[in-house]
Amino acid sequence: MDTPLDYLRQHSKNNWLLGYDSLEFLSLTEALFQEFANPIPQKILLAESDPIYFLASFIAACSRGHHVFLGNPAWGSSEWQQVFDLVQPNIVWGDCEAAQQLYITQCQSDNQISVVNQTNSLIMIPTGGTSGKIRFAMHTWQTLTFAAQGFREFFQLNAVNSICVLPLFHVSGLMQFIRSFTSAGQLLIVPFKDLKAGKLHNFEPRSFFISLVPTQLQYILSDSTLTIWLSQCQTVLLGGAPAWSELFEKARFYNIKLAPTYGMTETAAQIATLKPESFKSGNNSSGQILPHVKVISCKEKGEFLCSNQTGRIAIQSSSLALGYYPEPFPESGIFYPDDIGFFDNKGNLNIVCRSSDKIITGGENVYPCEVEDIIRNTELVQDISVIGLPDNYWGQIIAAVYTPLEANISSQKIQEAIEGKLSCYKLPKIWIPVDIIPRNEQGKVNRKHLYEIATSWQKQKTLV
């Protein structure tokens, strides 16, 4: 079977990596391939911030049959320690000083460094950082290419051209590379900060897909020049975190060819997508299931639910990860994410919320996204996140952590604006103003940090 490097050699004469000489990239990758010449599969922790060196190292290490763990160069010391305790890498590769220093310390401690007992090269993609515990979903080149093939079939494409503004160590960025690389498409990698600075205004995006998270789309739509540029893209994939109705309406107003998606690290990114034509007609769902995936909504014991019945999401897919390092998933081949949703009468998947985010107050179920949507629609907040805090009487009480649109907007004004729009038990009992909602690079709320903010705020109020 051809390796990624074999494929690169076949296509190196094509101008596939925009902004960089493809033959120079091949030369760099082959040089790294020689550096990774150890015949015994090694555990390589890739901690590289430069996207070109990241991809060259990734292709070379996978082609040698090593097990590659993708690291986030922005992790702090405690996160790196957590990763080292779990992985015990043979090699740390990249320009991240924190990871390199920890590796030197580890090597000096005489710890035994084990090698994964796995014949196929594994690609370990980090997930779960917002919960405070970093895990690695174990993928292979095959699971990632199955996902890319399903994407092409869904959009009826031979080649996929991508603009990547997301980090390559994250599944959403990595899969943009995989889709373009395996389909002989073109890839343009550019940091989002450069896009914000307008460095792509002269680039023709009409035949390109771009993937964004909601906070990125929100920023672009606040800039008229960037909005015009984005409206020219062939398709704007939106995922990584829940979006909100106001954002959807703005995207429609500006004629953005938006394709909301549903997926996760464990499934090699998206497994459901709403095509732009359906989005423009007013549909806010996650759309149809991609051809390489089967998804059902079921009860807790696995009984299948009919249309418009909300239940637990269950997934079967050829792109499904093998497990969380170092433990494999059960042999059933069915994966249950922490998501609750339903299929409508047209077969569109609708995600209600994460099961762990559901708030039970006074015996009533409250889904944070519904409350957040109502508060956002007041146009009095820049950002909002609703959580449940422990309460001796109610079990949980609803707390709204928010960033006001203007400093003089009080919580009372927001409460008055949502009066009568929600059942009483869904209304926040605690309002906590903050300068910024803690989110990761994909726009997901760091709930561990959020609970710390809310708990600290409660203690201060108690002491007053």
FENHURA-V203419 format. One record per residue. N is the residue number from 0. RES is the residue in three letters. PSI is psi as a letter, one per 40 degrees, with the letter a starting at -180 (NA if undefined). D_FIRST is the distance of its C-alpha to the first C-alpha in Angstrom with 2 decimals. Layout:
# FENHURA-V203419
n = <N N>
res = <RES RES>
psi = <PSI PSI>
d_first = <D_FIRST D_FIRST>
This chain:
# FENHURA-V203419
n = <0 1 2 3 4 5 6 7 8 9 10 11 12 13 14 15 16 17 18 19 20 21 22 23 24 25 26 27 28 29 30 31 32 33 34 35 36 37 38 39 40 41 42 43 44 45 46 47 48 49 50 51 52 53 54 55 56 57 58 59 60 61 62 63 64 65 66 67 68 69 70 71 72 73 74 75 76 77 78 79 80 81 82 83 84 85 86 87 88 89 90 91 92 93 94 95 96 97 98 99 100 101 102 103 104 105 106 107 108 109 110 111 112 113 114 115 116 117 118 119 120 121 122 123 124 125 126 127 128 129 130 131 132 133 134 135 136 137 138 139 140 141 142 143 144 145 146 147 148 149 150 151 152 153 154 155 156 157 158 159 160 161 162 163 164 165 166 167 168 169 170 171 172 173 174 175 176 177 178 179 180 181 182 183 184 185 186 187 188 189 190 191 192 193 194 195 196 197 198 199 200 201 202 203 204 205 206 207 208 209 210 211 212 213 214 215 216 217 218 219 220 221 222 223 224 225 226 227 228 229 230 231 232 233 234 235 236 237 238 239 240 241 242 243 244 245 246 247 248 249 250 251 252 253 254 255 256 257 258 259 260 261 262 263 264 265 266 267 268 269 270 271 272 273 274 275 276 277 278 279 280 281 282 283 284 285 286 287 288 289 290 291 292 293 294 295 296 297 298 299 300 301 302 303 304 305 306 307 308 309 310 311 312 313 314 315 316 317 318 319 320 321 322 323 324 325 326 327 328 329 330 331 332 333 334 335 336 337 338 339 340 341 342 343 344 345 346 347 348 349 350 351 352 353 354 355 356 357 358 359 360 361 362 363 364 365 366 367 368 369 370 371 372 373 374 375 376 377 378 379 380 381 382 383 384 385 386 387 388 389 390 391 392 393 394 395 396 397 398 399 400 401 402 403 404 405 406 407 408 409 410 411 412 413 414 415 416 417 418 419 420 421 422 423 424 425 426 427 428 429 430 431 432 433 434 435 436 437 438 439 440 441 442 443 444 445 446 447 448 449 450 451 452 453 454 455 456 457 458 459 460 461 462 463>
res = <MET ASP THR PRO LEU ASP TYR LEU ARG GLN HIS SER LYS ASN ASN TRP LEU LEU GLY TYR ASP SER LEU GLU PHE LEU SER LEU THR GLU ALA LEU PHE GLN GLU PHE ALA ASN PRO ILE PRO GLN LYS ILE LEU LEU ALA GLU SER ASP PRO ILE TYR PHE LEU ALA SER PHE ILE ALA ALA CYS SER ARG GLY HIS HIS VAL PHE LEU GLY ASN PRO ALA TRP GLY SER SER GLU TRP GLN GLN VAL PHE ASP LEU VAL GLN PRO ASN ILE VAL TRP GLY ASP CYS GLU ALA ALA GLN GLN LEU TYR ILE THR GLN CYS GLN SER ASP ASN GLN ILE SER VAL VAL ASN GLN THR ASN SER LEU ILE MET ILE PRO THR GLY GLY THR SER GLY LYS ILE ARG PHE ALA MET HIS THR TRP GLN THR LEU THR PHE ALA ALA GLN GLY PHE ARG GLU PHE PHE GLN LEU ASN ALA VAL ASN SER ILE CYS VAL LEU PRO LEU PHE HIS VAL SER GLY LEU MET GLN PHE ILE ARG SER PHE THR SER ALA GLY GLN LEU LEU ILE VAL PRO PHE LYS ASP LEU LYS ALA GLY LYS LEU HIS ASN PHE GLU PRO ARG SER PHE PHE ILE SER LEU VAL PRO THR GLN LEU GLN TYR ILE LEU SER ASP SER THR LEU THR ILE TRP LEU SER GLN CYS GLN THR VAL LEU LEU GLY GLY ALA PRO ALA TRP SER GLU LEU PHE GLU LYS ALA ARG PHE TYR ASN ILE LYS LEU ALA PRO THR TYR GLY MET THR GLU THR ALA ALA GLN ILE ALA THR LEU LYS PRO GLU SER PHE LYS SER GLY ASN ASN SER SER GLY GLN ILE LEU PRO HIS VAL LYS VAL ILE SER CYS LYS GLU LYS GLY GLU PHE LEU CYS SER ASN GLN THR GLY ARG ILE ALA ILE GLN SER SER SER LEU ALA LEU GLY TYR TYR PRO GLU PRO PHE PRO GLU SER GLY ILE PHE TYR PRO ASP ASP ILE GLY PHE PHE ASP ASN LYS GLY ASN LEU ASN ILE VAL CYS ARG SER SER ASP LYS ILE ILE THR GLY GLY GLU ASN VAL TYR PRO CYS GLU VAL GLU ASP ILE ILE ARG ASN THR GLU LEU VAL GLN ASP ILE SER VAL ILE GLY LEU PRO ASP ASN TYR TRP GLY GLN ILE ILE ALA ALA VAL TYR THR PRO LEU GLU ALA ASN ILE SER SER GLN LYS ILE GLN GLU ALA ILE GLU GLY LYS LEU SER CYS TYR LYS LEU PRO LYS ILE TRP ILE PRO VAL ASP ILE ILE PRO ARG ASN GLU GLN GLY LYS VAL ASN ARG LYS HIS LEU TYR GLU ILE ALA THR SER TRP GLN LYS GLN LYS THR LEU VAL>
psi = <h i i d d d d d d d e d e i g d g h e i h d d d d d d d d d d d d d d f e h e h h i h h h h g h d h d d d d d d d d d d d d d e e i h h h h i h e e i i d d d d d d d d d d d g i d h h h a e h d d d d d d d d d d d e e f i h h i h h g h d i h i h h h i i e d e e e h h i h h h i i d d d d d d d d d d d d d d e f i d i h h i h h e i h d e i d d d d d d d d d d d e e f a i h h h h i d d d d d e f e e d e h h e d f i i h h i i d d d d d d d e e h d d d d d d d e e i d h h h h a d i h a i d d d d d d d d d e f h g i g i i h a i d d e f a i e i h h i d d d d d e e h e a e a i h i e e i h h i h i i d e e h h i a i e h h a h h h h h i e e h i e a h h e h i i i e d e h h g i f i h a i h a e e e h h h h d i h d e e h h h h f e i h h h d d d d d d d d d e e f e i d i i h h i h i i h d d e d i i h h h h i h i d i d e h i d d d d d d d e h e e i i d e e h h e h h h h i d i h h i a d e e h h g d d d d d d d d d d d d d d d d d NA>
d_first = <0.00 3.81 6.46 9.77 11.39 9.40 10.44 13.81 14.35 13.99 16.52 18.73 21.43 21.95 24.47 22.28 23.72 27.39 29.97 27.74 26.66 22.94 22.94 24.77 22.27 19.44 21.79 22.52 18.92 18.22 21.49 20.58 17.25 19.63 21.89 19.34 18.72 19.93 17.79 19.04 17.59 20.39 21.89 22.19 24.77 24.25 27.79 27.78 30.12 29.13 26.47 25.04 24.73 23.41 20.45 19.78 20.02 17.86 14.89 15.49 15.96 12.94 10.73 12.76 12.19 15.79 17.54 19.04 22.39 23.68 27.39 30.21 32.21 35.28 35.40 38.70 39.39 39.72 36.36 34.64 36.44 35.24 31.60 32.12 33.86 30.96 27.98 29.46 26.86 26.06 25.84 27.44 26.11 28.06 31.61 33.04 36.07 36.71 33.32 33.59 37.15 36.31 33.52 36.09 38.52 36.04 35.17 38.92 39.58 37.97 35.84 33.02 29.66 27.21 23.41 21.52 20.70 17.30 14.02 11.91 12.83 15.70 17.19 20.91 22.95 26.73 29.04 32.59 34.34 37.30 38.25 38.66 35.75 32.35 29.40 25.64 23.54 20.32 17.36 13.59 11.31 10.94 14.74 15.41 13.37 15.09 18.30 17.69 17.04 20.21 22.09 21.41 22.45 25.52 26.68 25.58 23.85 21.25 21.26 22.58 24.90 25.86 28.71 27.91 31.10 29.83 28.59 24.87 25.10 26.18 23.92 25.88 25.23 21.61 20.75 22.53 20.16 17.03 18.65 19.54 16.50 14.03 16.73 17.80 21.04 23.49 24.13 27.51 28.00 31.67 33.60 35.77 38.81 38.22 38.06 41.28 42.81 42.17 39.80 37.77 40.75 40.08 36.44 35.85 34.02 34.50 30.86 29.54 28.93 30.38 30.20 33.40 35.08 38.64 40.48 38.75 39.64 43.15 43.55 42.35 44.75 47.58 47.10 48.07 46.17 42.89 43.52 43.93 40.73 38.77 40.25 38.53 34.97 33.08 32.50 33.43 31.41 33.65 32.66 32.53 36.10 38.69 40.42 44.05 46.03 47.88 44.67 43.47 46.83 46.73 43.29 44.69 47.81 45.90 43.64 40.39 37.48 36.62 33.91 34.61 31.61 31.12 28.25 27.54 25.23 24.37 23.07 21.18 24.32 26.01 26.15 29.41 30.79 34.08 33.83 36.32 38.56 39.12 39.76 42.35 44.17 44.94 42.20 41.43 38.88 35.16 34.57 32.22 29.24 25.81 24.04 21.36 24.24 27.32 30.32 33.77 36.99 38.58 41.47 41.21 40.75 38.01 40.24 38.98 41.18 42.25 42.41 44.28 44.28 43.11 41.06 38.13 34.70 31.94 28.27 25.32 22.03 18.27 18.44 20.77 20.47 20.25 23.70 25.80 25.07 25.63 26.58 24.35 25.73 27.57 25.69 27.51 24.83 27.75 28.29 31.84 32.24 35.73 36.55 39.27 39.18 39.81 38.87 41.57 42.72 40.22 37.21 36.90 35.97 38.74 38.28 41.69 41.01 39.38 41.00 41.80 43.56 45.89 49.49 51.95 55.47 58.48 56.28 54.91 51.24 50.66 47.40 47.43 45.68 48.63 51.18 49.24 49.06 52.83 53.56 51.29 53.07 56.34 55.00 56.78 53.75 50.95 48.75 49.20 47.68 49.36 49.10 51.02 53.18 54.77 58.30 60.76 62.25 59.49 56.56 54.83 56.29 54.54 54.26 53.37 52.07 52.48 52.84 55.83 55.63 58.82 60.51 63.60 61.82 62.83 61.20 64.32 63.71 60.17 61.53 64.14 61.52 59.52 62.64 62.52 58.87 57.58 58.99 61.02 58.72 55.81 57.80 57.02 59.77 58.64 57.87 56.37 56.25 53.72 52.83 49.12 46.93 44.27 40.84 37.41 35.35 34.13 37.75 37.74 41.04 41.11 43.13 43.75 45.42 47.16 48.72 49.90 51.59 53.24 54.39 55.88 57.63 59.11 60.45 62.08 63.75 65.01 66.60 68.36>
